[in-house]
Amino acid sequence: MTKTWLAVGAATLGLGAAGVLAAEQQGVSKNEIVIGSIQDLSGPIAGFGKQVRLGMMLRVDEINEQGGINGRKLKLLVEDSAYDPKKAVLAAQKLVNQDKIFIMAGHIGTAQNLAAMPVQFEKNIVNFFPVTAAREMYEPFNRLKYSFAATYYDQMRTALPKLVKDKSAKKVCTMYQDDEFGLEVVRGAEAGLKTINVELAEKTSYKRGATDFSSQVARMKAAGCDLVVLGTIIRETIGAIAESRKTGFSPTFLGSSAAYTDLIHKLGGKAMDGLYATMTVQNPYADEASQQISFWAKKYKTKFTDDPTVFSVYGYNIIDTFARAAAKAGANLTTDTFIKAMDSMTIESDMFGSAPATFTPTKHLGSDLSRLSQLQDGRWKVVSDYIKPN
């Protein structure tokens, strides 16, 4: 009888210990919340990755200086993917299994996110506000996916018909990166053109990392294109436009939010003037008329001795929204309480002009709105209001 009760007692203690372990939330301790992020710090879009990281660091430092979230400080761990999906998987495995992060925030790149998400989801870790506007960041629906950016598909679907009409374009073509990012830009362009009974006159692609675009430009020039949709990022945008200018090919160029960066005019110079890009938040110039943006930009530059960019803003806002939801979740921060908080969040437009965002238990894309900006005299100027998708 004694042995029986001892066995029952041991079993009960075992269950109790298991219950305590089950209640523990990875990445959350009494004093700390561990946030993971994967950026390109050494590959073709390292310029973006660096900016996102610094923007995230700025907001993390501000929050920690103010006491953290419900008494917990934020710890940000950033791994480098070099914009390589295979390296992104390795980075995710390290962050999830070794560093024991609570959440993955601001991971950059479409293919990289798609490769890494299974590693996270296996451990019930939210993929929060990835820096890519691909539809797969919130579709198909998954409780662990949250996205903030109007998709490349919707950006092109809404902006392209407007620009075709404004420019009286006769032949629309596209040059795009041969991966899921580039294809989403093309799909959106085709969907938008369909609404005005127009088809792409020429489609030409390039492999990720390419540096020579002479054959692609020659094809579009031969086709007589007067408006070109660019499914490109930094150096490919610059390379395509520079090659076009060199050969006397002068169509209207339209890029997605992936091409909306100060690096285009800083690296490409005067030849980049005239480029249109879809966007949401304004590029934060230090001498901006808005005193709030100017103050923020100067604070950023003082801290990092570098000018902030729109990608710095993305990083800053990603951490800011995470902090709001984590605070709303309360002292008992778990994946479930965080999701419950996010699923009732409404975020108003901020000083950078972001579109208002809402989240519900069935809607994990904050906003599908975007607008147009154009490079004029080496500076991005907002040239349209938010364009609502049809």
Buried (B, 14 or more C-beta within 10 A) or exposed (E): EEEEEEEEEEEEEEEEEEEEEEEEBBBBBEEBBBBBBBBBBBBBBBBBBBBBBBBBBBBBBBBBEEEBBBEBBBBBBBBBBBBBBEBBBBBBBBBBEEBBBBBBBBBBBBBBBBBBBEBBBEBBBBBBBBBBBBBBBBEEEBBBBBBBBBBBBBBBBBBBBBBBEEBEBEBBBBBBBBBBBBBBBBBBBBBBBEEEEBEBBBBBBBEBEBEEBEEBBBBBBEBEBBBBBBBBBBBBBBBBBBBBBEEEBEBBBBBBBBBBBBBBBBBBEEBBBBBBBBBBBBBBBBEBEBEEBBEBBBBBBEEBEEBBBBBBBBBBBBBBBBBBBBBBBBEEBBBEBBBBBBBEBEBEBBBBBBBEBEBEEEEBBBBBBBBBBBBEEBEBEEEBEBBEBE
